[in-house]
Every structure is written in C-alpha cells, then in structure tokens.
C-alpha cells in the first residue's frame, strides 16, 4: 500500500448521488453505493455527463458528512465538470491536504480493501485528524484506484516528517 501526501486544488464532480451510512452499506439488502455505481456504468454516464472536463477520470466523492465515519454522508459517482451539469447532482471537492492511498487489483474488491486500510491507518495514528469535508476515489484504470482522504493541514505537516 502506497500512501502519499498531496495538495489538491478544488474541483467539481457531477453525477449520481446517494445519502447513506457505513452500517447501511454493510448489508447487501440496504446498500446503496453498489447499485448507484451499477447504474452509472450501465447507463454509460461517463460519456453523457456534460460539461465534462475532457481528461476527467471517474470519481467517487464522499461529502456532506454528518459527523465522522459513523454518521450519514453523501456519495457521488461522477466525472469532473467545468460547469453546471443539468440533471445531475454536483459536489465541490475542497482544496487542501489529502493523504492518498493507491491500490491495484480487481474492482470493487480493491476499493473495499483500501477503505479498510484507510480506517486502520487513522486508528493507528490518532495524531492525524480527518477533515470529514470531502474525500474521493479516482479510478485511474480498469484495476487501479487512488483514495484521497482530507486531513487538517497541521496534521499533514506532521505526517510528512
């Protein structure tokens, strides 16, 4: 598992969105994220959402956090856009310091495993504080993903030493 610190500039993502809880996602009968992603790919939304940034990847953005990993949050499956995308939900990814967890392997298993590693990483490092503002997944290929977790800047400096 490769973990790096990156500075991210703000950008917008538009696509499908659900509001859920991690506890809800653990049960196949109540999970909403998987079905949302299935719809995104079945309907070919990567190609349909406009005005799409020409070199956009596919993004999964986590936002609207009620509290922390136990509270409700929004998940948006989409693409980077250059303006308002009619008929789709939009979310602004906050700029700032992000820890980036990169993984390769069959999807969605590698994403699920990466999130497990993210939670363990922060459990083992209580001095690092997640922002719980925006976090996101970038799908950089058919079997590669990078998960960006927003952290407070003072923590980012400490993490890099």
Secondary structure as UniProt FT lines:
FT   STRAND          2..8
FT   STRAND          11..20
FT   HELIX           22..25
FT   TURN            28..30
FT   HELIX           33..42
FT   TURN            43..44
FT   HELIX           45..48
FT   TURN            54..55
FT   STRAND          58..63
FT   TURN            69..70
FT   STRAND          73..81
FT   TURN            86..87
FT   STRAND          89..93
FT   STRAND          96..104
FT   TURN            107..108
FT   HELIX           109..124
FT   TURN            126..127
FT   STRAND          130..141
FT   TURN            142..143
FT   STRAND          144..151
FT   HELIX           153..159
//
